[in-house]
């Protein structure tokens, strides 16, 4: 795999992961009560605790995108 291919791969990974993050954020905001009800029943967690869990999920996913997709992509763009 060449550096150009790797750069292109990381660009697509960043784009797709960011799109999923936006979709998940919108879904959690728009359908907060119904999703919380389902997850509360499935996992036996209080609805009040789920809001914190959702926030942590989105925050950790965003950090993972930045660390594993965006930063390597930008580093490769700098050296090309």
Phi and psi in radians as a Rosetta constraint file:
Dihedral C 1 N 2 CA 2 C 2 CIRCULARHARMONIC -1.464 0.35
Dihedral N 2 CA 2 C 2 N 3 CIRCULARHARMONIC 2.940 0.35
Dihedral C 2 N 3 CA 3 C 3 CIRCULARHARMONIC -1.131 0.35
Dihedral N 3 CA 3 C 3 N 4 CIRCULARHARMONIC -0.636 0.35
Dihedral C 3 N 4 CA 4 C 4 CIRCULARHARMONIC -1.124 0.35
Dihedral N 4 CA 4 C 4 N 5 CIRCULARHARMONIC -0.724 0.35
Dihedral C 4 N 5 CA 5 C 5 CIRCULARHARMONIC -1.147 0.35
Dihedral N 5 CA 5 C 5 N 6 CIRCULARHARMONIC -0.726 0.35
Dihedral C 5 N 6 CA 6 C 6 CIRCULARHARMONIC -1.121 0.35
Dihedral N 6 CA 6 C 6 N 7 CIRCULARHARMONIC -0.706 0.35
Dihedral C 6 N 7 CA 7 C 7 CIRCULARHARMONIC -1.087 0.35
Dihedral N 7 CA 7 C 7 N 8 CIRCULARHARMONIC -0.765 0.35
Dihedral C 7 N 8 CA 8 C 8 CIRCULARHARMONIC -1.127 0.35
Dihedral N 8 CA 8 C 8 N 9 CIRCULARHARMONIC -0.725 0.35
Dihedral C 8 N 9 CA 9 C 9 CIRCULARHARMONIC -1.049 0.35
Dihedral N 9 CA 9 C 9 N 10 CIRCULARHARMONIC -0.820 0.35
Dihedral C 9 N 10 CA 10 C 10 CIRCULARHARMONIC -1.162 0.35
Dihedral N 10 CA 10 C 10 N 11 CIRCULARHARMONIC -0.582 0.35
Dihedral C 10 N 11 CA 11 C 11 CIRCULARHARMONIC -1.116 0.35
Dihedral N 11 CA 11 C 11 N 12 CIRCULARHARMONIC -0.779 0.35
Dihedral C 11 N 12 CA 12 C 12 CIRCULARHARMONIC -1.164 0.35
Dihedral N 12 CA 12 C 12 N 13 CIRCULARHARMONIC -0.677 0.35
Dihedral C 12 N 13 CA 13 C 13 CIRCULARHARMONIC -1.070 0.35
Dihedral N 13 CA 13 C 13 N 14 CIRCULARHARMONIC -0.773 0.35
Dihedral C 13 N 14 CA 14 C 14 CIRCULARHARMONIC -1.092 0.35
Dihedral N 14 CA 14 C 14 N 15 CIRCULARHARMONIC -0.776 0.35
Dihedral C 14 N 15 CA 15 C 15 CIRCULARHARMONIC -1.107 0.35
Dihedral N 15 CA 15 C 15 N 16 CIRCULARHARMONIC -0.852 0.35
Dihedral C 15 N 16 CA 16 C 16 CIRCULARHARMONIC -1.161 0.35
Dihedral N 16 CA 16 C 16 N 17 CIRCULARHARMONIC -0.744 0.35
Dihedral C 16 N 17 CA 17 C 17 CIRCULARHARMONIC -1.159 0.35
Dihedral N 17 CA 17 C 17 N 18 CIRCULARHARMONIC -0.652 0.35
Dihedral C 17 N 18 CA 18 C 18 CIRCULARHARMONIC -1.163 0.35
Dihedral N 18 CA 18 C 18 N 19 CIRCULARHARMONIC -0.691 0.35
Dihedral C 18 N 19 CA 19 C 19 CIRCULARHARMONIC -1.103 0.35
Dihedral N 19 CA 19 C 19 N 20 CIRCULARHARMONIC -0.728 0.35
Dihedral C 19 N 20 CA 20 C 20 CIRCULARHARMONIC -1.136 0.35
Dihedral N 20 CA 20 C 20 N 21 CIRCULARHARMONIC -0.690 0.35
Dihedral C 20 N 21 CA 21 C 21 CIRCULARHARMONIC -1.085 0.35
Dihedral N 21 CA 21 C 21 N 22 CIRCULARHARMONIC -0.760 0.35
Dihedral C 21 N 22 CA 22 C 22 CIRCULARHARMONIC -1.116 0.35
Dihedral N 22 CA 22 C 22 N 23 CIRCULARHARMONIC -0.773 0.35
Dihedral C 22 N 23 CA 23 C 23 CIRCULARHARMONIC -1.054 0.35
Dihedral N 23 CA 23 C 23 N 24 CIRCULARHARMONIC -0.797 0.35
Dihedral C 23 N 24 CA 24 C 24 CIRCULARHARMONIC -1.123 0.35
Dihedral N 24 CA 24 C 24 N 25 CIRCULARHARMONIC -0.688 0.35
Dihedral C 24 N 25 CA 25 C 25 CIRCULARHARMONIC -1.128 0.35
Dihedral N 25 CA 25 C 25 N 26 CIRCULARHARMONIC -0.792 0.35
Dihedral C 25 N 26 CA 26 C 26 CIRCULARHARMONIC -1.131 0.35
Dihedral N 26 CA 26 C 26 N 27 CIRCULARHARMONIC -0.739 0.35
Dihedral C 26 N 27 CA 27 C 27 CIRCULARHARMONIC -1.087 0.35
Dihedral N 27 CA 27 C 27 N 28 CIRCULARHARMONIC -0.739 0.35
Dihedral C 27 N 28 CA 28 C 28 CIRCULARHARMONIC -1.195 0.35
Dihedral N 28 CA 28 C 28 N 29 CIRCULARHARMONIC -0.576 0.35
Dihedral C 28 N 29 CA 29 C 29 CIRCULARHARMONIC -1.316 0.35
Dihedral N 29 CA 29 C 29 N 30 CIRCULARHARMONIC -0.731 0.35
Dihedral C 29 N 30 CA 30 C 30 CIRCULARHARMONIC -1.316 0.35
Dihedral N 30 CA 30 C 30 N 31 CIRCULARHARMONIC -0.627 0.35
Dihedral C 30 N 31 CA 31 C 31 CIRCULARHARMONIC -2.079 0.35
Dihedral N 31 CA 31 C 31 N 32 CIRCULARHARMONIC 0.690 0.35
Dihedral C 31 N 32 CA 32 C 32 CIRCULARHARMONIC -0.959 0.35
Dihedral N 32 CA 32 C 32 N 33 CIRCULARHARMONIC -0.871 0.35
Dihedral C 32 N 33 CA 33 C 33 CIRCULARHARMONIC -1.195 0.35
Dihedral N 33 CA 33 C 33 N 34 CIRCULARHARMONIC -0.758 0.35
Dihedral C 33 N 34 CA 34 C 34 CIRCULARHARMONIC -1.198 0.35
Dihedral N 34 CA 34 C 34 N 35 CIRCULARHARMONIC -0.693 0.35
Dihedral C 34 N 35 CA 35 C 35 CIRCULARHARMONIC -1.176 0.35
Dihedral N 35 CA 35 C 35 N 36 CIRCULARHARMONIC -0.726 0.35
Dihedral C 35 N 36 CA 36 C 36 CIRCULARHARMONIC -1.117 0.35
Dihedral N 36 CA 36 C 36 N 37 CIRCULARHARMONIC -0.662 0.35
Dihedral C 36 N 37 CA 37 C 37 CIRCULARHARMONIC -1.108 0.35
Dihedral N 37 CA 37 C 37 N 38 CIRCULARHARMONIC -0.803 0.35
Dihedral C 37 N 38 CA 38 C 38 CIRCULARHARMONIC -1.094 0.35
Dihedral N 38 CA 38 C 38 N 39 CIRCULARHARMONIC -0.850 0.35
Dihedral C 38 N 39 CA 39 C 39 CIRCULARHARMONIC -1.183 0.35
Dihedral N 39 CA 39 C 39 N 40 CIRCULARHARMONIC -0.585 0.35
Dihedral C 39 N 40 CA 40 C 40 CIRCULARHARMONIC -1.106 0.35
Dihedral N 40 CA 40 C 40 N 41 CIRCULARHARMONIC -0.748 0.35
Dihedral C 40 N 41 CA 41 C 41 CIRCULARHARMONIC -1.231 0.35
Dihedral N 41 CA 41 C 41 N 42 CIRCULARHARMONIC -0.704 0.35
Dihedral C 41 N 42 CA 42 C 42 CIRCULARHARMONIC -1.164 0.35
Dihedral N 42 CA 42 C 42 N 43 CIRCULARHARMONIC -0.756 0.35
Dihedral C 42 N 43 CA 43 C 43 CIRCULARHARMONIC -1.920 0.35
Dihedral N 43 CA 43 C 43 N 44 CIRCULARHARMONIC -0.050 0.35
Dihedral C 43 N 44 CA 44 C 44 CIRCULARHARMONIC 1.166 0.35
Dihedral N 44 CA 44 C 44 N 45 CIRCULARHARMONIC 0.667 0.35
Dihedral C 44 N 45 CA 45 C 45 CIRCULARHARMONIC -1.954 0.35
Dihedral N 45 CA 45 C 45 N 46 CIRCULARHARMONIC 2.480 0.35
Dihedral C 45 N 46 CA 46 C 46 CIRCULARHARMONIC -1.099 0.35
Dihedral N 46 CA 46 C 46 N 47 CIRCULARHARMONIC 2.551 0.35
Dihedral C 46 N 47 CA 47 C 47 CIRCULARHARMONIC -1.085 0.35
Dihedral N 47 CA 47 C 47 N 48 CIRCULARHARMONIC -0.585 0.35
Dihedral C 47 N 48 CA 48 C 48 CIRCULARHARMONIC -1.154 0.35
Dihedral N 48 CA 48 C 48 N 49 CIRCULARHARMONIC -0.595 0.35
Dihedral C 48 N 49 CA 49 C 49 CIRCULARHARMONIC -1.288 0.35
Dihedral N 49 CA 49 C 49 N 50 CIRCULARHARMONIC -0.465 0.35
Dihedral C 49 N 50 CA 50 C 50 CIRCULARHARMONIC -1.149 0.35
Dihedral N 50 CA 50 C 50 N 51 CIRCULARHARMONIC -0.579 0.35
Dihedral C 50 N 51 CA 51 C 51 CIRCULARHARMONIC -1.059 0.35
Dihedral N 51 CA 51 C 51 N 52 CIRCULARHARMONIC -0.724 0.35
Dihedral C 51 N 52 CA 52 C 52 CIRCULARHARMONIC -1.161 0.35
Dihedral N 52 CA 52 C 52 N 53 CIRCULARHARMONIC -0.713 0.35
Dihedral C 52 N 53 CA 53 C 53 CIRCULARHARMONIC -1.125 0.35
Dihedral N 53 CA 53 C 53 N 54 CIRCULARHARMONIC -0.745 0.35
Dihedral C 53 N 54 CA 54 C 54 CIRCULARHARMONIC -1.079 0.35
Dihedral N 54 CA 54 C 54 N 55 CIRCULARHARMONIC -0.751 0.35
Dihedral C 54 N 55 CA 55 C 55 CIRCULARHARMONIC -1.099 0.35
Dihedral N 55 CA 55 C 55 N 56 CIRCULARHARMONIC -0.766 0.35
Dihedral C 55 N 56 CA 56 C 56 CIRCULARHARMONIC -1.112 0.35
Dihedral N 56 CA 56 C 56 N 57 CIRCULARHARMONIC -0.710 0.35
Dihedral C 56 N 57 CA 57 C 57 CIRCULARHARMONIC -1.015 0.35
Dihedral N 57 CA 57 C 57 N 58 CIRCULARHARMONIC -0.854 0.35
Dihedral C 57 N 58 CA 58 C 58 CIRCULARHARMONIC -1.151 0.35
Dihedral N 58 CA 58 C 58 N 59 CIRCULARHARMONIC -0.672 0.35
Dihedral C 58 N 59 CA 59 C 59 CIRCULARHARMONIC -1.167 0.35
Dihedral N 59 CA 59 C 59 N 60 CIRCULARHARMONIC -0.793 0.35
Dihedral C 59 N 60 CA 60 C 60 CIRCULARHARMONIC -1.145 0.35
Dihedral N 60 CA 60 C 60 N 61 CIRCULARHARMONIC -0.669 0.35
Dihedral C 60 N 61 CA 61 C 61 CIRCULARHARMONIC -1.153 0.35
Dihedral N 61 CA 61 C 61 N 62 CIRCULARHARMONIC -0.703 0.35
Dihedral C 61 N 62 CA 62 C 62 CIRCULARHARMONIC -1.111 0.35
Dihedral N 62 CA 62 C 62 N 63 CIRCULARHARMONIC -0.754 0.35
Dihedral C 62 N 63 CA 63 C 63 CIRCULARHARMONIC -1.099 0.35
Dihedral N 63 CA 63 C 63 N 64 CIRCULARHARMONIC -0.716 0.35
Dihedral C 63 N 64 CA 64 C 64 CIRCULARHARMONIC -1.103 0.35
Dihedral N 64 CA 64 C 64 N 65 CIRCULARHARMONIC -0.704 0.35
Dihedral C 64 N 65 CA 65 C 65 CIRCULARHARMONIC -1.085 0.35
Dihedral N 65 CA 65 C 65 N 66 CIRCULARHARMONIC -0.785 0.35
Dihedral C 65 N 66 CA 66 C 66 CIRCULARHARMONIC -1.123 0.35
Dihedral N 66 CA 66 C 66 N 67 CIRCULARHARMONIC -0.810 0.35
Dihedral C 66 N 67 CA 67 C 67 CIRCULARHARMONIC -1.264 0.35
Dihedral N 67 CA 67 C 67 N 68 CIRCULARHARMONIC -0.761 0.35
Dihedral C 67 N 68 CA 68 C 68 CIRCULARHARMONIC -1.692 0.35
Dihedral N 68 CA 68 C 68 N 69 CIRCULARHARMONIC -0.284 0.35
Dihedral C 68 N 69 CA 69 C 69 CIRCULARHARMONIC -2.053 0.35
Dihedral N 69 CA 69 C 69 N 70 CIRCULARHARMONIC -0.980 0.35
Dihedral C 69 N 70 CA 70 C 70 CIRCULARHARMONIC -1.233 0.35
Dihedral N 70 CA 70 C 70 N 71 CIRCULARHARMONIC -0.843 0.35
Dihedral C 70 N 71 CA 71 C 71 CIRCULARHARMONIC -1.113 0.35
Dihedral N 71 CA 71 C 71 N 72 CIRCULARHARMONIC -0.809 0.35
Dihedral C 71 N 72 CA 72 C 72 CIRCULARHARMONIC -1.084 0.35
Dihedral N 72 CA 72 C 72 N 73 CIRCULARHARMONIC -0.649 0.35
Dihedral C 72 N 73 CA 73 C 73 CIRCULARHARMONIC -1.058 0.35
Dihedral N 73 CA 73 C 73 N 74 CIRCULARHARMONIC -0.835 0.35
Dihedral C 73 N 74 CA 74 C 74 CIRCULARHARMONIC -1.131 0.35
Dihedral N 74 CA 74 C 74 N 75 CIRCULARHARMONIC -0.648 0.35
Dihedral C 74 N 75 CA 75 C 75 CIRCULARHARMONIC -1.119 0.35
Dihedral N 75 CA 75 C 75 N 76 CIRCULARHARMONIC -0.730 0.35
Dihedral C 75 N 76 CA 76 C 76 CIRCULARHARMONIC -1.190 0.35
Dihedral N 76 CA 76 C 76 N 77 CIRCULARHARMONIC -0.633 0.35
Dihedral C 76 N 77 CA 77 C 77 CIRCULARHARMONIC -1.125 0.35
Dihedral N 77 CA 77 C 77 N 78 CIRCULARHARMONIC -0.580 0.35
Dihedral C 77 N 78 CA 78 C 78 CIRCULARHARMONIC -1.218 0.35
Dihedral N 78 CA 78 C 78 N 79 CIRCULARHARMONIC -0.699 0.35
Dihedral C 78 N 79 CA 79 C 79 CIRCULARHARMONIC -1.454 0.35
Dihedral N 79 CA 79 C 79 N 80 CIRCULARHARMONIC -0.212 0.35
